[in-house]
Amino acid sequence: MATFAVSGATLGVVRAGGGGGASPARSGAERRGGVDTPSLLFRKKDSSRAVLSCAGATGKVLVPGSESDDLLTSAEPAADGPEQPEEESQIPEDIKEQTAEANPTGGAQDKLESSEPAQGIVETITDSVIKGVKELVVEEKPQVIPKPGDGQKIYKIDPMLEDFRSHLDYRYSEYKRIRAAIDQYEGGLDAFSRGYEKLGFTRSTEGITYREWAPGAQSAALVGDFNNWNPNADTMTRNEYGVWEIFLPNNGDGSPAIPHGSRVKIRMDTPSGVKDSISAWIKFSVQAPGEIPYNGIYYDPPEEEKYVFQHPQPKQPKSLRIYESHIGMSSPEPKINTYANFRDEVLPRIKKLGYNAVQIMAIQEHSYYASFGYHVTNFFAPSSRFGTPEDLKSLIDRAHELGLLVLMDIVHSHSSNNTLDGLNGFDGTDTHYFHGGPRGHHWMWDSRLFNYGSWEVLRFLLSNARWWLEEYKFDGFRFDGVTSMMYTHHGLQVTFTGSYGEYFGFATDVDAVVYLMLVNDLIHGLYPDAVAIGEDVSGMPTFCIPVQDGGVGFDYRLHMAVADKWIELLKQSDESWKMGDIVHTLTNRRWSEKCITYAESHDQALVGDKTIAFWLMDKDMYDFMALDRPSTPRIDRGIALHKMIRLVTMSLGGEGYLNFMGNEFGHPEWIDFPRGPQVLPNGSVLPGNNNSYDKCRRRFDLGDADFLRYHGMQEFDQAMQHLEEKYGFMTSEHQYVSRKHEEDKVIIFERGDLVFVFNFHWSNSYFDYRVGCSKPGKYKVALDSDNGLFGGFSRLDHGVDYFTTEHPHDNRPRSFSVYAPSRTAVVYALTE
């Protein structure tokens, strides 16, 4: 994510961020138990109010998108249903003590009956648009969250971890303890992650129930358009766990008491005063024209308006080629783009380029557009700037039709500082969802930090991850800011050298790591084809090892060091680049832990930074990119190295590849979000850009224009993706670097049946250059960065066949000779 403090991200009344990232001494409850207050919230005891069923109970609930009531776990009973008998408390003494310390107002917990795991549903879909009336059966996926293993396989994978067994075994014991508590008191992780079926607004055949966990509030009322914002009309009752509730029966004609699309908020009397807040579980929120705060929207469209998915989700590909996107800036026009336009205009482009996954940023609602979507205010609501929830579903369904996975850039590492439309100070206290004091404030990001040791925070975040997979059919996540989560210093002002003591010690936030293990359990158990990618710059060992083996459980780590290395090199002349240094950075990743690599991050596209294209070509891009005028040495160098950097990164840097939209053709403009002038804390004024969208868009027309040099760069990126699709070199088990020649500036390596030859020399071209290889036969050019189609000089004859000889070279048993032009990458494929 963008690692800059966004001074304009806090709207309304906010609390000042405090202190650095170091944590204070932990309390006795935290030291002993980790997660505080394993309360069910819905204790079945008080017969003086409507019965609150626990998370594992059953009953009827109207499922969004269905045409009839279905029986589901954690469903809503009628307000006047029969009283349930009080159940005997069966909480272990240590958890009772922990609860008493962490939540003095809480009472004993009630044991839940385990619910049956949700089963996959075989859906029959009629596709009458493409193939007429045809039944399309979606394959049933087993939804079973496996029991914890022994967590010991990590020591076999990496014997060096033995020296840190005490920490790792403690970490795993905490994970198992929380899993056991969830099983015992919540009916299992499946039921626990369905918090959205109990909290927030839920609809039954009898009416609407609204519940909110706000233990700091002294009184609460539901207000909105439906009751003319009268705080005395619909007051709420509170249970002993701080959950406020109200039931609104249907109108006499059977219509819901709150019309679809109505504005709703909860008005609370809190220790910080009376405030109106948007439900933490709201499914949609909008900003009215001319207003600063957002409004929560009761979102429950009639059946005929609900989007029905038509296409099955694609299987997870062996190798991921990810096109990272931002909906709002995805139009060539200076405006905020829509889900619908992205669906119709951008998705086909991504498919044509050869990517097999689209990763979408800024989905969760965020009140400050310029936060790039990383200061989330409403975690369950898709951003209303781009359209409706149904529009987003249509986009995802279209991507699935094209065979594209849709990954969501999810933010569970921190939350917006906003108090009017976010979670900060929701119930008037500093410690509701977050750590209190300095530990709860991220001093660089100007945001709040979750308390992953809180039972209800676990419920909230696990349910949030499930909501996006279940309701919108996302195919997985890229978890943002995971390094910040896993360490109390957040990875700030810290240099990770690779010493294991940096990963497993007092600076590690075990509560956060355990949450990551739990959410990966949830993702991989209930959605076997889903993808989990973690943004971790630290390189923590075990990050991409399955949870049952003792790992954190991600499928991929973002190989962030690669982009940093290219920035470092681009500040130098390429004459000083070290071939061994480049190879080391690209290949320096943990064995058996897969990586997604990328040449440049989206942060580099922001004003104040530089993309690779800008580093290489600078202001010449404005005047010399048209083919009808002469080029310059800077343009020729820039285009050549841009292609080489991207190909060597993709081919040697990991098992997956990511590109931020527009970078494939060297987008000439940075990203500058619309903004007005800002007054800084020191009193100085930071000028804005007159709230202009001119630099907050992607000029795809430049890449498409065959009279511009951008077009050749785009064509090369497309050729790279299709080369990987054909040969699958990123996931080939065979990888061997045979040459890193510093004087020649040449890198040669094999991956699969391909041989890659990179000549980074600025002027020297080599005739009869010997290339070592392992497999005998005939090789042909499969990709040539110097091809005229890609803006090169066409110095290679693609009709030439290259036959191997039994002539060992560079520790390879065979070899063949090639012509290696300067600043050119050539890929040779074994054909016979």
N, C-alpha and C positions, 0 to 999 in steps of 0.2 A: 504494500500500500504506500501511498505518498507519505513520506516521513517528514512532514513539515507541519508546524503549528498553524492552524487555520484560525486567524483572529476573528473572522466573521462568522464562525460556525456556531457561536452561542447567541441565540436569540432570546429575547425576554429576560426574565430574572434567572441568573445563573450563579453557581457558587464558584469562587475563585479556585483554580487548581493549586495544589499545595505540594511543595517539596520535591525531592528527587524520587528515584525509583526504588531506593533501598527500603526494606520493610522493617517495621518495628518488631519488638519481641512478640512472639505469638502467645496467645492466652493458653491457660491450661487446657481448656476445652479443645482448642485447635491442635495443641500438641498431642492430645490423647486420641482424638477422634477424627480429625480432618473435616468431614462434613457435619455441619451443625443442623440441629432440628429436623430429624427425619419424620416430620409430621405429615399426616395424611390430608390435613386441611378439612376433610369432610367426615368428621367423627359423628357416628350415628348415636346420639345420646339425648339431645334436648327435644322433647316432644312438643314444646311450646311453639316451635317454628317448623316450617316445611322440612321434610326429610332430605338430608344431603347424602347421596349415595357415594360410596368410596370408588376409587379409580377402577377397581376390578369388578364392580357390580354390573348387572345387566338390566336392560329395559328398552323401551322404544325411543328412538330418536329419528328425526327426519334428516336423512343424509343428503347434503347438497349434491345436486346432480341426479338424484334418483327420482323415480316416479311414485315410490311408495315407501312406507316406513320399513326399516330393516332393523333386525336385532343386532346390536353391537355391544361390545364391552364398554363400560363407563358411560352408559346412556342416562338420559334424564328422566326421572319419574315425574309424575304429575305433582303439582304443588299440594294437592289435598290427598295424596296417596296414603296408604296405610302406614302406621307407625312401625318402624323396624325395631326389633329387640336390641338392647344394648349388648355389645360384644365385650368379652373379657379382655382386658389389656394383657398383651403378651410381649412386652418390650424388654429386652435384656437390660440389666441394671446399668451397664456402662452407657448405653444410649439414653436411658432415663436421666442419668446424671448430666450427660452432655446437653440434653435438651433443657434441663433446668438452668444450666449456666448460660447457654446461648440464647434461650428464649424464655425468660421468667414467666411470661403470661401463658405459655403453652401447657396443656394437660397431657395426660397419658395418651399413648397412641393405641389405635385399634388394629388388630390383625385383619388383613384382607384375605378373602378367598381368591385363590389364583384363578386367573382367567385363562381360557384356552388361547393359544397363539392364533393370531389372525391368519386366516388361510388365503392364499392367492385365489383370485376369481377368474374363471374362464369367461371372457366377455365375447359376445357375438356382435360384431359391428357391421352395419350395412354400408358399403361404399358404393353409392349410386352415381357419384360424380364421374369417376374414372372408368370403372369397369361394369357399370350397370349394377344390378342387384346381385351382390356377392357377399357371402358371409366371410368375415375375417376373424379368425379366432386368435386371441392373444394368448401366448403360451403362459401357462401357470408357473409362477415362481414360488419356490418354497420359502416361507417366511418363518424362519426359526433362528432365534438368537442362540448361538452355542453357549454351553456352560463354560466358565473359565477353565483353562488348562492349568498346568503346573507352573508355567512361566519360566521354565528352565532351559528351553532350547537356545536362548540367546547366548548361553555360555559355550555351547557347542559351535555356534556360528562364529562367535568372536571370543576366543579364550581370554583376551585381554580384559574382558569385562569381569573376570573373576575377582580382580582387585577391588571391584566396586560392588561386590555381591550384597553387602549389607544394605546399601542404598537401594539397589534394584529389587532385592527381595522385599524390602520395606514398601517400596512403590507398588509392587504387585500385590502384597498383602492388603494394602489400602484399597486397591482396586477390587480385590475379591471381597473385602469387607463391605464395601458400598454395594456391590452387586448382590451380595447376600441380603443386605438390609432392604434393597429395592424389591428383591424376590419376596421377602417375608412381609413387608408392610405395604407394598404397592401392587402386588400381584405380578411382578416381573417388569423387565425393561420395556416390553411391548406395551403394557398398560400404562406404565409411568410416562412414556413418551407421547401419550395421547392427552396431554394437559389441555389442549385446545378443545377437547370434547367436554370439558367441565368448566374451565375458566373462560372469561370473556363472555361473549354472547352466544348462547346455544338455543336452538329452536327445537321444540317438541311438537307433537300434535296438539297439545293443550295450550301452548304459549311460548313465551321467550323467558329464559332465565339468564340473568347477568350476575357473574361472580368476579370479584377482584380481590387479590391478596394485597392488603394494605394495612399491616399491623400497627403502623404509627398513627393512623387516622383516628380521630375521636368521634366523628360522625360522617356519614356518607349518604348521598342521594344521587339517583340517576336523573340527569337533565338532558333536554334536547328539544328538537323541533316538535316531537310528538306530544310534549306536555308544556309547550311554551316556555321552556327553561325555568320552570317553577321548582325551586329546591324543596318545597314542602309537599309536592305532589307524590313523589315516589321515593320515599326514604328507604334506606337499606338496613338490614340487620347484620350483626357481626357475630361470628362464632369465636371460640376460644383460641383459634389459631390465626386470627386476624383476617379472615376471609369475609368480605362483605357480600351480601346476596339480596337479590330481589327477583320475584317472579311476576311477570305481566301476562295474565291470561289473554287469550284471543278476544277480539271484539265479538259482538253479538252475531255478526255475519260470518264469523270464522276467519276473518282477516287478522294478520298479526297486529299487535298493539303498537309496534314501531314500524312504519312503512319503510320499505327498501329505499336506500338512498338518503335517509334522514341523518341529520347531524346529531351526534350524541357525545356526552362527556359525563364523567363522574365528578361531582362536587364534594369536596372533603374539607372538614375542619381539621387542620393538622397542626403540629407543633410550630410550623412556620407560617401559619395563617390559613385563611380560607383560599382554596384554589380549585380551579376546574382543570381536570386532566383527561387526556385521551387514554382509553383502556390500554393496558400493556399488551393485551391480546387482540387489539383491533385488527380487522382484516383489510381495511381500506381507510385511507385518510387523504384529505385534499386541503389545499390552500385556496381560500376564496380570493378573488381579485382585490388588490389593495390591502389585504390583511397580512400580518406577519405570522401569527400562530396558525398551525394546521387545525382542522376539525376532524374528529373521528366520524366515520360514516358507518351506519348499520348497513352491512352489505349482505343481502340475501335475495338475489333476483328471482323472479318467478321461473318455473321450470323451463318454459319455452325460451327464456333468454340465457340460460346457462349453457356454456360451451361444452359439447360432448366430444371427447377425444376420438379420433377416427383411425389413428395409425399406431401400431405397436412401437414400443421403445427399442432402439437398436441394441444389439449386443455390444458389450465393451470390446473395442478393437484391440488387437495385440499391441499395436503401437498407437500412441495418441499424437495427432497433429492438430494443435489447438489454435483457433483464431480468436484472440481476446478482443472483446467488443464493449462499447458503451452505447446504449440505445440513443440517448439524447443527442450525442454529437455524431451520429452515423449518417447524417444527410450531407450532401454537398452544399445545401442551402444553409444560410446563417439563421438557424432556428433550432428548437428542440424537436428532435425527430420522435416518431411514434412507434409503438409495438407493431402496428399494422404495416407501416412503411418498411420497417426493418424486415418484417416477414416477407414482404413482396419484393423488395429491392435488394436487400443485403444478403439474405440467406442464399439465394441462387448464386450470388457472387462468391460466397465462401465455398459453396459446393464446387463451382467451376475451378476455383483456385487449387482444389485438391485437398483441402483440410477435411478432417472427419469429425471435428468437435468444435463447438462454439462456446466460449466462456464469456458470460455476460456479467459486467460490473454494474454496480449501483441499482440493483433490483430492490433491495429493502429500502423502505421510505426514509428519506433524509431531507431535513428541512433546508439545508444549505447546499445548493447545487454544486458549488465549487469544492465541496469536500470530496468530490469524485465518488461519492456514495459511501465513504468510509466513516462518516459520523451519523450512524443510524439512529433514527428517532422511533420508528415503528417497525418492529422486527418481523411481524407477521404480514405486513402490508406491502404489496408491490407498488413501486413508485407511481403515483397518479399523474406525474408530469407526462408520461408516455402513453397513457390510456388506461383502460379498465383491466381488472383481473381476467376477464374473459378474453380481452385482446392478447394478454400475455399467454394464456393457454393456447390460443390459436397460433401464436408464433411458435411455441414449443412443438405443437402438433405438426406444423408445417416442416420444422426442422427434422422431426422424426420421419416424415414422409420422404425427405431428401436423404435419409440415412445418417443424419448428423446427430451426435450426442449434444446435449445442452447442459453445460456445467454452470453452476451459480457461484459467483464470487461472494461467499458468505462471511459476514463479520460477526464473530463471537469473541473477539479479542478485546473489545472496548465498546463504549456507547457514547452517543452525543452528550454534551454537557447541558443541553437544553432542559429547562424545567417546565416550560409551558406545553411542549408537545413531545417530550421524550420521557425516559425513565428516571432521569436525575431528580432526586428529591420527590419522587412520585407520592410518597405518603408523608411528606414533610420531614423526613429524617435523612441523614447522610448515609445510612447503612442499610437501606432497603434491599437493593439488588447488588450493591457494591461494597467494597471495603471502605471502612471509614478512615478519615485522616489522610495523610500523604499517600498511603498505600493505595487508596482508592482513586487517585488522580494521576493521569499520565501527563507529566510535565511538558513533554515535547508535543504530543498530539492534542493537548487541551481537551481531554475527554475523561470519562469515568471508566474504572476498571472493575470488572465483575468479581464477586466473591465466589469462586468455584467450590468453596467449602460449605456453601449454603445449600440445603436440601431443595429449597424452592427455586434457587437459581439453576440447579441441575435440571429440575422439572421444566423450567422455562426454556432453557437452551436446547435440551434434548427434544422437547416437543417442537421447538422452532425448526430444527433440522428436519424432523420427520414431516412437518407440515409442508415444506417446499417439495419434498420428494413425493408425498402422498397426494396433495391437492393439485400441484402444478406439473407433476411428472418430470421434474428435473432429473438428470441422469447422474448427478453427483455434485461435488463441491470442490472449490478451491478455497481452503480456509485461510483467511487473511491474518497476518500479524501473529503467527503461531510462536515465533521467537519471543515476542513480547509477553505472551501468555506463560511460557514455560520457565521464565526466570524472573525473580523479583527485581532484577536490574533492567529487565526488558530488552537486554541486548544493547543498551545505549551506553556509549562511552566505554565499551568493552571490546577487546580484540580476542576473538576465538582462534587459538593457535592449534587446536586439535588435541590438546591434552585432555584426557578423560576426566580429570578432576574438575575441569570447567563445566562439565555437564551434570555431574552427579555429586552434589554437595549442598551446602546450606543456601546457595543462591537459587536452587531449583525450587519452583513452586509445584510441589507434589500434587496439591489439590487440582491445579490446572492440567497437569499431565494425566491425572486419573480421569478428569472430564474428557480429555481427548481420547483416551482409551475407551471410555463408555460410548462416546458418540461414534467411534469407528466400529465398535461392537454392533451398535444399532444399525448403522448404514449397511454394513456387510452382511448382517444377519437377516434383515428384513428386505434388503434390496441387493441381491447377490451380484447384479451386473453394474451396480453404481460405482462411481470412481471417487476416491478421496485423495485430494492433493493438499499438502501442507506447505505454507510459505515459511520456511525456516532457514535463516542465514547462518545459524550456529553450527549446523552439521551434526546435531545430536545423534550419537549411535543408537540403534534400535528403532529409529523414527519410522522406518518403513518395514518393520518386521511385524507379523500378525500378533494381535494382543494375546492370544492363547499361548504364544511362544515366549511372552515376556516383553514384547515390543509395544510401541505406541499405536501401531495399526494402520498407518497411512499406506496407500498404494504407491504414491510418488512424493518425492520432495522436489521443490523448485530449486534448481541448481543456480542459486543467485550469485555465486562467486564469478560465474562466467561473464555476466553483464558488467560487473564491477571491473573485471580484468580488461575488457575491451575499452572501458572509459579510461583506465590507466594507460593503456597503450596508445589510444588516440590522442592523448596529450603529448605524445612523443612523435618524432618522425618515424615512418615505418622502416627506415634504414637501421634503426636501433632495436627493432623488435627481435626477441629471442624465440627461435622456433621451439626449443625445449620448454620454455616458459609457457608458451601457448598450449602445447600438448599436455603439459602437467596440469594446467588449470582445467582443461576440458576433460581429462581422464581421472582427476583426483576426486573420486566419489567412492562411497562405501560399497564393497562387494555385496551382492544380493539385495541391495536397497536401490530401487529404481528412481531415476531422476527425470524431471522435465527441464529441458535446457532452453535458453533463449539468449539472443545476442544483445537485446536491449529491453529495458522495462518500460512500462507506460509512464513511470515517473519522469523519464528522460524526455518525454514529449511535452512536458509542462514548461511554461514560461520560466526563465531562470536556469533552465538546463538545456541540454542539447541531445538530439537524436544522433545516431551514427551518421546519417546522411549529412546533417548539419556540421558535425565535427569534420567530416571529410571535405565537403564542398562549400560550406559557408555561404556568403552572399553571392557567389557565382551561380547558385541555383536559381536566382531571380532573373538572370539575363541570358544564360547559355544552355538551357535545357531544350531548346527547340532544334529540331534536326535541320532546319533550313538555314541555320547560321553556324559558323565554326565553333567548335568546342574549345575548351581551355585545358592546359595540363592538369589543373586542379579538378576539373570535371571528369576527365579521363581517368585520373587516379582514383577519384572518389567512387565512380561507378564500378570500376574493376574491384576495388577492395571491399565495397559494400556487398557485392555478390560473394566474394571469397569468404568474408567474415561469417556471413549467414550460412553458407554451405559447410564450412569446417565446424561451426557450432552445432549444426543439426546432425552432421554425420559422425562426430566424435564425442559430443558432449552429454549424451544421455539416451534414455529409452523412449523419450517423448520430446516434442518440440512445441514451442509457443511463439506466436507473433502477435503484436498489438496492431490493430487495424490501421492500415495506411503505411505502416513501416515496410511492408513488402515492396513498395515502390519508392521508398525514400521520401515520404511526405515532407513537403518543403516548409510547412508552417508548424509552429508549436501550438500548444493548447492554452488558451487564455479564457477562462470562464468569465461570463458577464459579471461585472462588479462595479460598484460605485466607490467613491473615496472612503477610506477608513481612517479613523482617528486611533493612533497607536497609544499604548499606555503612557508613553513619555510625552504625549501631547502633539507629536508631529503627525502630519497627514500623509497617508499613502494614497497617491492618486489612483483612480479607477480607470476603466476603459469605456465610460459612458454606458455601461451595461450592454456592451456589444457582444453579439454572437458570431462576429466575423471570424474569430480565431478559435471558435468552439464548434468545429465541424470537421469532416473528413472529405478532402477533395478527390473523391474517387474518379472524377472526370479527368484528372491529370494522368492517372495510371491507365485509363482507357484510351487516351488520345494517342493514336499511332504516329503523330507528328512530333511527339515529345519524347525525350530520353527516359522519362519516368516509365513509359510503356515497356521498354526493354527490361527494366529492372523488375517490373511486375511479371513479365513473361518468364523471367528466370526463376522467380519465387514459385510460380505455378509449376515449372518444370521440376524443381526440387521436390515439391510435394508429390507429384506423380511418379517421380523416380522412386521415392520411398514406398509409395503404394505398390509399385510393381515388384520391388526387390526386398522390401522389409528390412533394410539394413540397420535401422535403429535398434531392432530387437534381436539381431543375429547374435548367436553365441560366439561366433568367430570374429575376433577383433585383434589386430596386430599392427603396431606402429613399427615400421621397418626403418624409417629414416627421419631424422631431425637434424638437418645439415645447416649449421649456422652461417657458413660462408656462402653456400649456394642459396640460402633462404628457402629451402625445400622441405616439405613435409610429405611423407608417403605412408599410407596405411591401407590395410585390408579390412573390410567389414562385410561379412557374408561372401558373396561371389563377386563383389566389386572391389576395385583397386582405385584409391583416390590419390591424385598427384596434385599438390599445391605448390606453385612457384611464386613466392611472395617477393621475389627480387624485383626491384623497380626498373631495371634496364636489361638484365641478362636473360636471354633465352637460350635454352640448351637443346642441341641436336644430339640424337642418339644417346639420350639419357637413360641409363639402365635402371629398371624398376624391378625389385624383387617381388615374388609372389609365391603362393603355396600350391595353387592348382594349375595343372598343365592344360593347354588347349589354345583356342583362338579367342582373343579379346577384341572388342570394338568400343568405340567412343559411345557412352551412354548419355553423357552430359558434358557440355563444354561452355564454360563461362565466357569464352571469347567469341562465341557464336554471334554473328551479326544480328540475329533475332533478339539477342539480349543486350544490344548496345556495344558489342565487342568489335574486334577487327578481323574476325574470320581467318585466323592464321593456321587453322588445322583443317586437314582433309578428312572428313568423316567417313569417307569410303575406304580408308585404309584398314586392313586387317593386321592385328598384332599377334604373332605366334610366339609362344614361349619356347625357350631352350632349356636344356638341363644344365644351366649355368648358374650356380648358386650366387646370391648377391644379397648383401645386408641381412645375413643370417636366414635367408629364405632359400628353399631348395631349387627354385627356378626363377627365371627372369625374362623380361622382354624390353626392347628399347623403344623410346618415344621421343617426340619433339615436345618440349615443355616451354611454351612462350612465357614471357615475363608477366607477372601479375595475372596469372590465369590458373583456374582450377579445372581439372579434367577428370572425369570418372570413366573408368574402363570396366566393361561388363564381360564376364566369361560367357561366350555364346556356344562354344563347342568343346 
